[in-house]
Structures are given as C-alpha cells and as structure tokens.
C-alpha cells in the first residue's frame, strides 16, 4: 500500500515573506495618506486668521484705487447684478489718490444693499465684509455689520483717505460666523 502525502496546513517561507511585504506596503500607504490629510487640515484650519487678515488688507488697498474700469459707478446698474460682472469696485477718484468719490461710495453701498453676495465679488472678498467710512461730515457703512450678524471671528484694518478734502478713516472688517482657528 502506498502512502499519500498531504500538504495541508503547510506554508513556505516565501509565502510569509510575501505577506509581510504586502502588509508593510499597505500600512505605509495608509500612514502616508493619513499624514497628508492631517497636515492639510491643520494648515487650512490654522491659517484662516492669516488669510482673513490678508484679505482685509487687500480689500482695503483695492477700495483705495479707482477700480476697474475707473468709471465703474457710471457703468453699473446697482439693481442689476449682471452689469457688475468684470467690475472691480474701487472708491478712489483716480489712480494714486486717497480722495474718495462719493458717487462710487454710494454706488457700492447700493450694490451691497441690493445683492450682498454679488458685491463681495466686486470687492474681491470671499468672507463677509463690512466697511465703515467716518469723517466729521459722513458716517457711511457698506456691507453686513459683524456685530449684528453673529460674527465669531473678525479681523480689521484701517486706512486713511479724504472725502471732499476732509480726512476720513476707512475701516475694513472681514468676518466669519464660524470659528476659524483653535483658541
């Protein structure tokens, strides 16, 4: 009678080496992916205040230009957002001047009152905005007041300007109704 040899429950050393290599590669890919996701979330979450501050400074600088085109206030219909496309809303009377145009201020104020979201595009803002222009003769506000709209994070920047030769303080507030960094 012949003996039958069975290979049940046996493994070769090459099988274990191959399994360890596959497991190690899978674990390395998983760890690398987790590290990338975690780093990207931390960076985007931690830099939100910096991004908001930068945006406040950019919006403040942009409104101290004449905008594009320089006569944009006469081109736009403040109650028709389709006429706002391609417009950059600057408030200065001319390039390099810190004199603000009352017509441009009131046009932007009307645009924000009619369609706040579209006016954000004209200013180049991706967060909520609020602009306060104060002189001895004027107290003009444009946008949504952060104190009346549940703002949690507010960054501000101030610029100096003139309206009809009178010194003016231009405060730009960029704000969010959600927490943007770990406290």
Secondary structure, 3 states (H helix, E strand, C coil): CCCCCCCCCCCCHHHHHHHHHHHHHHHHHHHHHHHHHHHHHHHHHHCHHHHHHHHHHHHHHHHCCCCECCCHHHHCCCCCHHHHCCCECCCECCCCCCEECHHHHHHHHHHHHHCHHHHHHHHCCCCEEEEEEECCCCEEEEECCHHHCCCCEEEEEEEEEEECCEEEEEEEEEEECCCCCCC
